Amino acid sequence: MMKKLFKYTFLSILFLSVTSCSNSLLDKEPISNFSGEGYYKKPGDAQAGINGIYNGLQALFRQNYAYWGEGRADNVVTRHAADPAALQQNTLTPIINSARWDNFYTVISRANYAIKYIPQAFGAEDSELKKQLLGQAHALRALAYFYLVRIWGEVPLVIEPYEGLGQELFVQKNTEAEVLAKVEEDLMLATENCAANYSGAGNRVLITKGAAYAFLTQLYMWQKKYAQAIGMSEKVLADPQYTLVSIEDWNNIFVKGSSAESIFEVGYNEVQTNNLRIWYAMGSDSDYVPSTSFIASIEPGDLRKPRIYDVSEVQPRKIWKFFGQGFNDESSEPSAGNIVLTRVADILLLKAEAHAHLNQTAEALDLLNRIRIRAGLSALDQNKASIQFGSLLTGILHERSVELCFEGHRWFDLVRTGTAISTMKPINGLSDNRNLLWPIHEGELLKNPNLKQNEFYR
């Protein structure tokens, strides 16, 4: 497929810092004529290789995270052109920026090199560090493929590094089932090999066993494997290092990062920045502000409401959930805040949803009410849930919409629950299941003659 992609993207690892925390890594200038086999000579090289994957993850989510998870859904509105307008109006084309998948395959390429050559770097040594690094590499590859499937559907499954002649350059798509089977396999390996925790701030920006279990929970919910999702979620929730924070500390999950509620977040700093501020906080010029329907959906007395946006404004000009209550910085500079990919509230509500699907109402209500009570809302029973929301399942999805607002879950929740069309058709005319996927960027199609555009966009 992408000769340049698979042959050269790994080269930048050579000059990455070998620090232990991924949010201090920087891409440097690559050199050419690199051999993965020749680079992985000692354990320090293996650590640098893993750092390179995390660095790729930072680049991956830096620009498009909110577009993929929120831009096509109902909780935001925009006055901007380009991707924000295309996603809101459902006028996606093969030239929009969020249709690019090259950064995903950079992460995958680096992971493939690490998985193949880390054993060589340790030799015959039976090392706990080797196991942990391999576990992280598999989990990060799985995470990239999980997003790829949810955004584009069928995608090429590449699990070997590109190293020369004899390997297929122009690979074809694999089925969603094939790709997700590899995602599951990689994440299961990560649960066996990753550390339960790491020292310091790295504990939330490096893949732990808990993070692997959390992503398995998300995977099984996407596949509607509810019993398996419950099993994985229980592994997460049994770990005492993960717990709900108080409502007073709710904003600090995002503002300070590495909270007790966080399970995995992509680490950033003043050098390695992201677009959180550009998406949500630049006064009247941010990409997204809360939609009227989202504002109306928040129940009276919800303590989260003034922590999400300025309730004194009829039409809020910014979302300050990620920056703190009262945030008023009009700067257009990128953000140094971490991007939280999964946290305890996410897993609690997925588990509640799985129990509801299995008609385990008491268990579902208990989990749902833990989130509601923290938000200052009254507990629900099945009758109240039916009266207020139409069903318990709808009530859980509503709670995910408010609790996890703007965190990159809403669009994927609508798609996996089969409610994307019913929700978005009145807003932008979405009416075709084939339209739930993104188009493949025209640049990828030009590089690979064996790729076919997703059906809706042909």
MARGU-707712 format. One line per 8 residues: number of its first residue (from 1); their letters; for each residue z, y, x of C-alpha. Coordinates in Angstrom, 1 decimal. Layout:
<rs>
NUM) a) Z/Y/X | ... .
</rs>
This chain:
<rs>
1) mmkklfky) 0.0/0.0/0.0 | 1.2/2.8/2.1 | 0.4/2.2/5.7 | 1.9/5.4/6.9 | 4.9/5.0/4.7 | 6.0/1.5/5.8 | 4.9/1.9/9.4 | 6.4/5.3/10.3 .
9) tflsilfl) 9.1/6.4/7.9 | 11.8/4.4/9.7 | 11.1/6.2/13.0 | 13.5/9.1/12.1 | 16.4/6.7/12.4 | 16.1/6.9/16.2 | 17.6/10.3/16.4 | 20.1/10.1/13.6 .
17) svtscsns) 23.7/10.8/14.3 | 25.8/7.6/14.6 | 28.8/9.1/12.7 | 30.6/6.9/10.2 | 30.2/9.2/7.2 | 26.7/9.5/5.7 | 27.2/13.1/4.5 | 27.1/14.2/8.2 .
25) lldkepis) 23.7/12.7/9.0 | 20.6/14.7/9.8 | 17.0/13.7/10.1 | 15.6/14.7/13.5 | 12.0/14.7/14.8 | 10.5/11.1/14.8 | 8.8/9.6/17.8 | 5.8/7.2/17.6 .
33) nfsgegyy) 5.1/3.7/18.7 | 8.5/2.4/17.5 | 9.4/-1.3/17.3 | 12.3/-2.2/14.9 | 12.8/-5.3/17.0 | 13.1/-3.2/20.2 | 15.5/-0.7/18.6 | 18.2/-2.9/17.2 .
41) kkpgdaqa) 19.9/-4.0/20.5 | 23.6/-3.4/19.9 | 26.0/-2.8/17.0 | 25.8/1.0/17.4 | 22.1/0.8/16.7 | 22.8/-1.2/13.5 | 25.2/1.5/12.4 | 22.6/4.2/13.1 .
49) gingiyng) 20.1/2.2/11.0 | 22.4/2.2/8.0 | 23.1/5.9/8.5 | 19.4/6.4/8.3 | 19.2/4.7/4.8 | 22.0/7.0/3.5 | 20.1/9.9/4.9 | 17.0/8.7/3.0 .
57) lqalfrqn) 19.2/8.5/-0.1 | 20.2/12.1/0.3 | 16.5/13.2/0.5 | 15.7/11.0/-2.5 | 18.1/12.6/-4.9 | 18.1/16.1/-3.5 | 15.1/17.4/-5.6 | 14.5/15.1/-8.6 .
65) yaywgegr) 17.8/13.6/-9.7 | 18.2/15.9/-12.7 | 14.6/15.6/-13.6 | 14.7/11.8/-13.8 | 18.0/11.5/-15.6 | 18.2/14.6/-17.8 | 14.9/16.5/-17.9 | 13.3/14.4/-20.6 .
73) adnvvtrh) 16.4/14.2/-22.8 | 17.9/16.3/-25.6 | 20.9/17.8/-23.9 | 19.1/20.5/-21.9 | 16.5/23.2/-22.5 | 14.5/25.1/-20.0 | 12.5/28.3/-19.7 | 10.9/27.2/-16.5 .
81) aadpaalq) 7.4/25.9/-15.8 | 6.4/23.0/-13.6 | 8.5/19.8/-13.9 | 11.2/21.3/-16.2 | 8.6/22.4/-18.8 | 6.5/19.2/-18.4 | 9.5/17.0/-19.0 | 10.9/19.0/-21.9 .
89) qntltpii) 7.5/19.3/-23.6 | 6.5/15.7/-22.8 | 3.4/16.7/-21.0 | 3.8/14.6/-17.9 | 0.8/14.3/-15.6 | 0.1/12.5/-12.3 | 0.6/15.7/-10.3 | 4.1/16.7/-11.2 .
97) nsarwdnf) 6.6/16.5/-8.4 | 9.0/14.0/-10.2 | 6.1/11.5/-10.4 | 6.4/10.9/-6.7 | 8.0/7.8/-5.5 | 7.5/8.1/-1.7 | 11.2/8.9/-1.0 | 12.2/5.7/-2.8 .
105) ytvisran) 10.0/3.7/-0.5 | 11.4/5.5/2.5 | 14.9/4.2/1.6 | 13.5/0.8/0.9 | 11.6/0.7/4.2 | 14.7/1.7/6.2 | 16.7/-0.9/4.4 | 14.1/-3.6/5.1 .
113) yaikyipq) 14.3/-2.9/8.8 | 18.0/-3.0/8.8 | 18.2/-6.2/6.8 | 15.8/-7.9/9.2 | 17.2/-6.7/12.5 | 20.9/-6.1/12.1 | 21.7/-9.8/12.8 | 19.8/-9.4/16.1 .
121) afgaedse) 22.0/-6.4/17.1 | 25.1/-8.5/16.8 | 23.7/-11.7/18.3 | 25.9/-14.7/17.7 | 29.0/-12.5/17.1 | 30.7/-13.3/13.8 | 31.4/-9.7/12.9 | 32.9/-8.2/9.8 .
129) lkkqllgq) 31.0/-5.0/10.6 | 27.7/-6.9/10.5 | 28.5/-8.2/7.1 | 29.4/-4.8/5.8 | 26.3/-3.1/7.2 | 24.1/-5.8/5.7 | 25.8/-5.5/2.4 | 25.2/-1.8/2.3 .
137) ahalrala) 21.6/-2.2/3.2 | 21.0/-4.7/0.4 | 22.8/-2.5/-2.1 | 20.9/0.7/-1.2 | 17.6/-1.2/-1.4 | 18.7/-2.4/-4.8 | 19.7/1.0/-6.0 | 16.2/2.4/-5.1 .
145) yfylvriw) 14.4/-0.4/-6.9 | 16.7/0.0/-10.0 | 15.7/3.6/-10.3 | 12.0/2.8/-9.7 | 11.9/0.3/-12.5 | 13.7/2.7/-14.9 | 11.3/5.5/-14.1 | 7.9/3.7/-13.6 .
153) gevplvie) 8.4/0.2/-14.9 | 6.3/-2.2/-12.8 | 6.3/-1.2/-9.2 | 5.4/-2.9/-5.9 | 8.3/-5.1/-4.6 | 8.3/-4.8/-0.8 | 11.1/-6.6/1.0 | 9.8/-6.9/4.6 .
161) pyeglgqe) 9.3/-4.0/7.0 | 5.7/-3.2/7.9 | 5.2/-4.1/11.5 | 1.5/-4.6/12.1 | -1.7/-6.5/11.4 | -1.5/-9.5/9.1 | 0.6/-7.8/6.5 | -0.8/-6.6/3.2 .
169) lfvqknte) -1.2/-2.8/3.2 | -2.5/-2.4/-0.4 | 0.2/-4.2/-2.4 | 0.1/-4.6/-6.1 | 2.7/-4.1/-8.7 | 5.4/-6.7/-9.5 | 6.7/-7.2/-13.0 | 9.9/-5.5/-14.0 .
177) aevlakve) 11.6/-8.8/-14.3 | 10.7/-9.7/-10.7 | 12.0/-6.4/-9.3 | 15.2/-6.5/-11.3 | 15.9/-10.1/-10.2 | 15.8/-8.9/-6.5 | 18.0/-5.9/-7.5 | 20.6/-8.4/-8.9 .
185) edlmlate) 20.3/-10.6/-5.9 | 20.8/-7.7/-3.5 | 23.8/-6.3/-5.4 | 25.4/-9.8/-5.6 | 25.1/-10.1/-1.8 | 26.7/-6.6/-1.5 | 29.7/-7.7/-3.6 | 30.2/-10.5/-1.1 .
193) ncaanysg) 29.8/-8.5/2.1 | 30.7/-4.9/1.6 | 34.2/-3.7/2.3 | 36.6/-3.1/-0.6 | 37.2/0.4/0.8 | 36.6/2.6/3.8 | 38.9/5.2/5.5 | 38.7/8.8/4.6 .
201) agnrvlit) 36.0/10.6/2.6 | 33.5/7.8/3.5 | 35.2/5.6/0.8 | 33.1/7.3/-1.9 | 29.9/8.0/-0.1 | 29.5/4.5/1.4 | 28.8/1.4/-0.7 | 31.9/-0.6/-1.5 .
209) kgaayafl) 32.4/-3.8/-3.4 | 33.4/-1.7/-6.3 | 30.2/0.3/-6.2 | 28.1/-2.8/-6.1 | 30.0/-4.2/-9.2 | 29.4/-0.8/-10.9 | 25.7/-0.9/-10.3 | 25.6/-4.5/-11.5 .
217) tqlymwqk) 27.3/-3.3/-14.7 | 24.6/-0.7/-15.2 | 21.9/-3.3/-14.4 | 23.2/-5.8/-16.9 | 23.5/-3.1/-19.6 | 19.8/-2.1/-18.9 | 18.9/-5.8/-19.4 | 21.2/-6.2/-22.5 .
225) kyaqaigm) 23.2/-8.9/-20.7 | 26.4/-7.8/-22.3 | 28.7/-10.6/-21.3 | 27.7/-10.3/-17.7 | 28.1/-6.5/-17.9 | 31.7/-7.0/-19.1 | 32.4/-9.3/-16.3 | 31.2/-6.9/-13.6 .
233) sekvladp) 32.9/-3.9/-15.2 | 36.2/-5.8/-15.2 | 35.8/-6.3/-11.4 | 35.6/-2.5/-11.0 | 38.4/-1.6/-13.4 | 40.8/-4.2/-11.8 | 40.6/-2.3/-8.5 | 43.6/0.2/-8.4 .
241) qytlvsie) 41.7/2.7/-6.3 | 39.5/3.6/-9.3 | 41.2/5.4/-12.2 | 40.6/8.1/-14.7 | 41.8/11.5/-13.5 | 43.6/14.0/-15.8 | 41.6/16.5/-17.8 | 43.0/19.2/-15.6 .
249) dwnnifvk) 41.2/17.5/-12.6 | 38.0/16.7/-14.5 | 35.9/19.4/-12.9 | 37.2/18.4/-9.4 | 35.4/15.0/-9.7 | 32.3/17.1/-8.9 | 33.6/20.3/-7.3 | 35.7/18.6/-4.6 .
257) gssaesif) 34.2/15.1/-4.7 | 35.8/11.8/-3.6 | 38.2/11.7/-6.5 | 40.1/8.6/-7.8 | 37.6/8.5/-10.7 | 34.5/8.4/-8.5 | 33.0/5.0/-7.5 | 29.9/6.1/-5.6 .
265) evgynevq) 28.4/9.5/-4.8 | 25.6/10.7/-2.6 | 27.2/12.9/0.0 | 26.0/16.4/0.9 | 27.3/19.4/2.9 | 26.2/22.9/3.9 | 23.4/21.5/6.1 | 22.3/18.6/3.9 .
273) tnnlriwy) 22.0/20.3/0.5 | 20.7/19.5/-2.9 | 19.4/21.3/-6.0 | 22.5/21.1/-8.2 | 22.9/24.8/-8.2 | 19.2/25.4/-8.8 | 19.1/22.9/-11.7 | 22.3/24.1/-13.4 .
281) amgsdsdy) 24.0/27.2/-12.1 | 21.7/30.1/-11.2 | 22.7/32.3/-14.1 | 19.7/33.0/-16.4 | 17.3/31.5/-13.9 | 18.6/27.9/-13.6 | 16.3/25.1/-14.5 | 18.4/23.9/-17.4 .
289) vpstsfia) 21.0/25.2/-19.8 | 22.8/23.3/-22.6 | 20.7/22.8/-25.7 | 21.8/24.0/-29.1 | 22.0/20.4/-30.3 | 24.2/19.4/-27.4 | 26.5/22.3/-28.0 | 26.7/21.4/-31.7 .
297) siepgdlr) 27.5/17.8/-30.9 | 30.8/18.7/-29.2 | 33.7/18.1/-31.5 | 36.2/20.9/-32.3 | 39.2/20.7/-29.9 | 37.3/18.9/-27.1 | 39.1/20.0/-23.9 | 35.9/19.4/-21.9 .
305) kpriydvs) 33.9/22.0/-23.7 | 35.1/25.1/-21.8 | 34.9/23.1/-18.6 | 31.2/22.4/-19.1 | 30.0/25.9/-19.9 | 31.1/29.4/-20.8 | 32.1/29.1/-24.5 | 32.1/32.9/-24.8 .
313) evqprkiw) 28.3/32.9/-24.7 | 26.3/32.0/-27.7 | 23.6/30.6/-25.4 | 25.2/29.6/-22.1 | 23.3/30.8/-19.1 | 24.6/28.1/-16.8 | 26.3/24.8/-16.6 | 29.5/25.1/-14.5 .
321) kffgqgfn) 30.7/21.5/-14.9 | 29.8/20.8/-11.3 | 31.1/24.1/-9.8 | 34.3/24.8/-11.6 | 35.5/26.6/-14.8 | 34.5/30.3/-14.5 | 31.9/29.7/-11.8 | 29.8/32.9/-11.5 .
329) dessepsa) 27.8/32.6/-8.3 | 24.3/33.9/-8.8 | 23.1/32.7/-5.4 | 19.8/30.8/-5.3 | 21.0/28.8/-2.3 | 21.1/25.0/-2.6 | 24.4/23.2/-3.3 | 26.6/21.4/-0.9 .
337) gnivltrv) 28.3/19.4/-3.7 | 28.0/15.6/-3.9 | 26.0/13.9/-6.6 | 28.2/11.4/-8.4 | 26.0/8.4/-9.4 | 28.8/6.3/-11.1 | 32.4/6.8/-12.0 | 35.2/5.1/-14.0 .
345) adilllka) 34.3/6.9/-17.3 | 30.7/5.6/-17.0 | 31.9/2.0/-16.5 | 34.6/2.2/-19.3 | 32.0/3.4/-21.8 | 29.4/0.8/-20.7 | 32.0/-1.9/-21.2 | 32.9/-0.4/-24.6 .
353) eahahlnq) 29.3/-0.6/-25.6 | 28.9/-4.1/-24.4 | 32.0/-5.2/-26.4 | 30.6/-3.4/-29.5 | 27.3/-5.3/-29.2 | 29.3/-8.6/-29.1 | 31.3/-7.5/-32.2 | 34.5/-7.2/-30.1 .
361) taealdll) 35.5/-4.1/-32.0 | 39.2/-3.8/-30.9 | 38.2/-4.0/-27.2 | 35.4/-1.4/-27.7 | 37.7/1.0/-29.5 | 40.4/0.8/-26.9 | 38.0/1.8/-24.1 | 36.3/4.5/-26.2 .
369) nririrag) 39.6/6.0/-27.1 | 40.8/6.2/-23.5 | 38.0/8.7/-22.9 | 38.6/10.6/-26.2 | 42.3/10.9/-25.8 | 41.9/12.4/-22.3 | 39.5/14.9/-23.9 | 42.2/15.9/-26.4 .
377) lsaldqnk) 40.4/14.2/-29.3 | 42.0/11.9/-31.9 | 41.6/8.1/-31.5 | 39.0/6.4/-33.7 | 39.3/3.2/-35.7 | 36.2/1.4/-36.9 | 36.2/3.2/-40.3 | 36.5/6.6/-38.7 .
385) asiqfgsl) 33.8/5.8/-36.2 | 31.5/4.8/-39.0 | 32.2/7.9/-41.1 | 31.9/10.3/-38.2 | 29.0/8.7/-36.3 | 27.4/6.2/-38.5 | 28.5/3.2/-36.4 | 30.8/2.4/-33.5 .
393) ltgilher) 27.8/2.0/-31.2 | 26.5/5.4/-32.1 | 30.0/6.9/-31.4 | 30.0/5.3/-28.0 | 26.6/6.7/-27.1 | 27.7/10.1/-28.4 | 30.8/9.9/-26.1 | 28.6/9.1/-23.1 .
401) svelcfeg) 26.4/12.1/-24.0 | 29.4/14.5/-23.8 | 31.5/12.9/-21.1 | 28.7/12.2/-18.7 | 26.6/15.3/-19.7 | 24.1/16.4/-17.1 | 25.1/13.6/-14.6 | 21.7/11.9/-14.8 .
409) hrwfdlvr) 22.5/9.2/-17.4 | 21.2/10.7/-20.7 | 17.5/9.8/-20.5 | 18.2/6.3/-19.3 | 20.8/5.8/-22.1 | 18.2/6.8/-24.7 | 15.6/4.5/-23.2 | 17.8/1.4/-22.8 .
417) tgtaistm) 19.4/1.8/-26.3 | 16.0/2.2/-28.0 | 16.8/5.7/-29.3 | 14.5/7.8/-27.1 | 11.7/8.2/-29.6 | 13.9/8.8/-32.6 | 15.8/11.4/-30.6 | 13.0/13.2/-28.9 .
425) kpinglsd) 10.1/13.0/-31.5 | 11.5/15.9/-33.5 | 11.8/17.9/-30.3 | 8.6/17.2/-28.4 | 6.6/14.6/-30.3 | 7.4/11.6/-28.2 | 6.1/8.7/-30.2 | 4.7/5.9/-27.9 .
433) nrnllwpi) 6.9/3.4/-26.0 | 4.3/3.4/-23.2 | 5.1/7.2/-22.8 | 8.7/6.4/-21.8 | 7.6/5.7/-18.3 | 6.5/8.3/-15.8 | 2.9/8.4/-14.5 | 2.3/7.3/-10.9 .
441) hegellkn) 1.6/10.3/-8.8 | -2.1/10.6/-7.9 | -1.3/10.6/-4.2 | -0.1/7.0/-4.4 | -3.2/6.0/-6.3 | -5.4/7.5/-3.7 | -3.6/5.7/-0.9 | -3.6/2.3/-2.5 .
449) pnlkqnef) -6.7/1.1/-4.4 | -4.8/-1.9/-5.8 | -2.4/0.3/-7.8 | -3.2/0.9/-11.4 | -1.9/4.0/-13.3 | 0.6/3.3/-16.0 | -1.2/2.6/-19.2 | -0.3/5.7/-21.2 .
457) yr) -1.7/8.0/-18.5 | -5.0/6.3/-17.8 .
</rs>
